Each structure stands twice: as C-alpha cells, then as structure tokens.
Amino acid sequence: MKLADLAVTSAKLGNGAVTGGKIADLAVATAKLAALAVTSAKIAAKAVTKDKLGDDVWGWQAVGAIGYNGEFGTLYRCGRWAVAEIYCKKTDALAGWGSISAQLPGSVKPAFVARSALTCEDRPNYCCTGRATTDGTLHIENRSSTSWPASSNGFYITGSVLFVVA
C-alpha cells in the first residue's frame, strides 16, 4: 500500500462536505416540530377525568340492600371492587357449623370466593365469618360446633367482606 493511496484529496473531501443542499434535505422543519410538540392542550385531551370514568368507577355507590329488607346489610361498589357491609340482627337459632345466606343485589357476583371474620357483638365466644361466593350469594357462617340459641333480644353480627366483582 502506498502513502499516496491513503491521502485525503479534495475529491474525497468534496464527497463528505456539508453543503446547504444536504442540510436542507435533512433539516427538521418548524411545522414537523410543532406537530410533535407536547402541549397542555394535548395533555388535557388525554387526561383521566371524573367525566370520562363515570360515577360507577370514580366513587363508591350503594348497590342495594342485602337480604330481605336489608336484613344482612348493604352492598357498596366502586368499579370492580365491592364491599358487603354487614349489620345483621340474629334472633333465630343457628346450628353448629350452620349458615344463613342471601343474594347480593344488582346481579353482583364475586370473581372468586372471598371470606372475612365477622364480629358477634356481645357474644365473644361465637365464631362467625362472612363468605361471598361466585354465584352472588353472601353466607354468614357459624364457624364452631356450638349452636346459637334463639333469643328475642338477639345480637348483631357486624363486619365487612371485600371482593373483586366478576
């Protein structure tokens, strides 16, 4: 290889030179930049707002009473989440391992079985759970072998069962 072959000649420089024509061909026009710019109007158009979501997704709404005349409590919903708020007066006897049940209102059905411990007010020795099943039923279950006797005064079963709506 000769040194002359590696020389930088004016012909070689001319091919790589930056010219006005080459700049114009590759230039980003102001109009192109303006079209791609992020503006407050473009952000506002894509923003998530209460109006776009609607009340059934944005805030908690009461779906309705659980059981006859709300004897079990109230069902609330926010989007795909639901809460069965239980406030049930128990006056009838319930056998050990027995349960009482009611349909959830509004055709709401859990995506999977959800369970939560409930409080038997003034009955610390009573063990109770709430269980929402995929067929749309809420069960209040006696989780012990002890029967609960009937009582004219009764006692209240309270608590919440949270679940994802199918």
C-alpha positions as a printed Julia matrix, in Angstrom:
166×3 Matrix{Float64}:
   0.0     0.0    0.0
   1.33    3.41  -0.9
   1.09    6.56   1.14
  -0.48    8.31  -1.86
  -3.46    5.89  -1.73
  -4.26    6.99   1.84
  -4.01   10.7    1.14
  -7.04   12.93   1.71
  -7.66   14.64  -1.59
 -10.02   17.45  -2.45
 -12.22   14.96  -4.33
 -12.6    12.86  -1.21
 -13.28   15.96   0.87
 -15.93   17.13  -1.6
 -17.98   13.94  -1.24
 -18.15   14.27   2.54
 -18.57   18.0    2.71
 -21.57   19.52   4.45
 -23.41   21.65   1.93
 -26.51   23.82   2.05
 -28.37   21.26  -0.07
 -27.56   18.4    2.3
 -28.63   20.48   5.31
 -31.94   21.34   3.67
 -32.61   17.68   2.83
 -32.09   16.53   6.43
 -33.5    19.55   8.25
 -36.43   19.2   10.67
 -38.95   21.79   9.62
 -40.66   24.0   12.19
 -44.01   22.53  11.15
 -42.75   19.0   11.93
 -41.51   20.11  15.34
 -44.8    21.84  16.13
 -46.8    18.72  15.26
 -44.68   16.6   17.61
 -44.56   19.06  20.5
 -46.19   18.17  23.82
 -48.67   20.9   24.65
 -51.03   21.49  27.55
 -53.97   21.02  25.15
 -52.68   17.57  24.11
 -52.13   16.59  27.75
 -55.63   17.81  28.69
 -57.19   15.78  25.86
 -55.6    12.57  27.19
 -56.15   13.26  30.91
 -58.27   10.9   33.01
 -61.18   12.86  34.44
 -64.25   12.09  36.53
 -66.44   12.68  33.47
 -64.51   10.11  31.45
 -64.64    7.5   34.22
 -68.24    7.94  35.3
 -69.71    7.64  38.79
 -69.69    3.84  38.82
 -65.88    3.84  38.61
 -64.96    7.14  40.25
 -66.79    6.86  43.56
 -68.38    4.35  45.87
 -72.05    3.79  45.18
 -74.62    1.87  47.21
 -75.83   -1.03  45.07
 -78.63   -2.02  47.43
 -79.78   -3.94  50.45
 -78.53   -7.47  51.08
 -81.31   -9.85  52.05
 -84.99   -9.21  52.61
 -85.42   -5.53  53.58
 -81.66   -5.25  54.09
 -81.62   -7.72  56.98
 -77.99   -8.63  56.19
 -76.66   -5.15  55.4
 -75.75   -3.06  52.34
 -73.6    -3.7   49.27
 -71.34   -0.88  48.02
 -69.38   -0.83  44.77
 -66.55    1.18  43.22
 -65.57   -0.05  39.76
 -64.57   -3.71  40.1
 -64.38   -3.58  43.91
 -67.34   -4.28  46.18
 -67.86   -4.28  49.93
 -70.66   -6.09  51.68
 -71.17   -4.06  54.86
 -72.86   -6.47  57.26
 -75.12   -5.43  60.13
 -77.37   -8.38  60.79
 -79.53   -8.89  63.88
 -79.61  -12.6   64.71
 -82.64  -13.77  66.71
 -83.17  -17.3   65.31
 -81.24  -20.37  66.38
 -78.35  -21.47  64.2
 -76.85  -24.96  64.45
 -73.15  -25.53  64.86
 -71.36  -25.23  61.5
 -74.62  -23.84  60.06
 -75.1   -20.75  57.93
 -77.68  -18.25  56.72
 -77.49  -16.7   53.27
 -78.88  -14.01  50.99
 -78.36  -12.97  47.36
 -76.21   -9.92  46.64
 -78.23   -7.13  44.97
 -77.76   -5.77  41.45
 -76.67   -9.14  39.99
 -73.23   -8.55  41.53
 -71.07  -11.68  41.6
 -67.59  -12.03  43.07
 -64.78  -13.05  40.7
 -63.63  -15.56  43.33
 -64.74  -16.65  46.81
 -63.97  -14.02  49.45
 -64.14  -14.55  53.19
 -63.79  -12.34  56.25
 -64.12  -12.77  60.02
 -67.18  -11.07  61.47
 -67.89   -9.85  64.99
 -70.74  -11.26  67.04
 -71.43   -8.28  69.3
 -71.81   -9.19  72.97
 -71.09  -12.86  72.12
 -67.28  -13.19  72.28
 -67.46  -16.99  72.26
 -69.31  -17.08  68.9
 -67.07  -17.57  65.89
 -68.54  -16.2   62.67
 -67.41  -15.49  59.1
 -68.9   -13.81  56.06
 -68.34  -15.51  52.71
 -69.25  -14.15  49.27
 -69.4   -16.88  46.61
 -69.17  -16.69  42.82
 -72.88  -17.39  42.41
 -73.67  -14.0   44.03
 -74.59  -15.33  47.48
 -73.46  -13.91  50.82
 -73.22  -16.51  53.6
 -72.97  -15.75  57.31
 -71.5   -18.88  58.85
 -71.31  -20.26  62.38
 -67.69  -21.5   62.38
 -67.94  -23.58  65.53
 -69.7   -26.71  66.7
 -71.66  -24.68  69.26
 -75.27  -23.94  68.35
 -76.52  -20.4   68.74
 -79.81  -20.43  70.65
 -82.8   -18.33  69.59
 -83.2   -15.12  71.52
 -85.91  -12.47  71.4
 -83.32   -9.72  72.02
 -80.83  -11.31  69.63
 -77.37   -9.94  68.93
 -75.74   -8.19  65.99
 -73.27   -9.69  63.56
 -71.14   -6.93  62.05
 -68.21   -6.6   59.67
 -67.28   -6.31  56.01
 -66.47   -8.65  53.16
 -64.39   -7.05  50.38
 -64.22   -8.69  46.96
 -63.46   -8.17  43.27
 -66.54   -8.14  41.03
 -66.54  -10.64  38.14
